[in-house]
Amino acid sequence: MKRLAFAIGILTTLSVTAVSQAHADFAVVRFSSHYCRVWAPPAAPPQDFQYLAFRRGSPDHPWWQHLFPTATGAEKALHEAIATKRCLH
């Protein structure tokens, strides 16, 4: 009975893992030279950097976004940072 319960637990875990979608996050990072680029956080981070945060939402309910689900969203944020002189490019 214990083996059956263990097997059901393993199969449930594997099925949930297989069904869940892959999620890749991208960020805009600024180096000490104020040069910015899109960075994929799973990659090893550079030595002299900081993540840039972008204000989103309405004036009544603002929130800060520093990770983007797509590279396109991160590229748009990078262009926003360049336009507002937060970064050099």
N, C-alpha and C positions, 0 to 999 in steps of 0.2 A: 504494500500500500504506500509506503514511503517513497519507493522508487517511482510509482505511478504519479504521485503528487510532484515529485522532483522533475520528472519528465514533462509534465503539463506546465510547470513553472518555466522551464527552459524554453519550451516551444512557444509559450505566450510571450516571453521576453524577445525571442528571435523574431517573431511575427511583428511585434510592435516596432522593433528596430528596423525591419525591412520596409515597413509601411511609411515610416516617418521620412519627410523630405530632407534632402541635404540643404544646409543653410550656410551660405558663404557670406561673410561680412567684409565690407571694405571701409576704409577710413581715409581721411585726409590728414597727412602728417606734415609738420613744419620742422625743418632742420634749424640748427643754430644760425645758419646763414640766411634764414627767412625764405629759403627755397621750399616750395611745397610740392607734394605729389600724392597720388592715390596709392594707398598701401593695403595689402591684404594681410590682416593681423595674424593668420596662421603662419605666415612667413616670419622668420626671425626678425625682430625689430631692430632698427638701426640704433647706434649708440647715442647720438645727440639729437633727439627728436621730442616732439610733444604732439598729442592728438589735438586737432582743432574741433571745437564744438560749435554747432550752428543753432541759432534760436529758431524754433518752429512753433506753430500753433497760433492761436489768436492772442490779442493783447490781454484778454482776461485770463487765459489759461496757457501761458507760454511753457515750452519744454525745450530741453537741449538735446540735440541729436549729434552723436559722434561716430556711430556706426551706421552704415548704409547696406541694405540687403543686395543691391546690385552695383556693378561698376559704373553704370550710367548715372545713378543717383550721386555717387561719390564724385564723378566728373563734373556734374552740375554744381555741387558744393565747392569743388576746387575753383571753378570759374567765378563763383560768387565771392570766394575769398580773395581772388586776384583782383576782381572789380572793386572790392572795398578796401584794397591796399593792405590786407592782412598777410599777403604772401607775395613773393616775387616769383616770376616764372620766366 
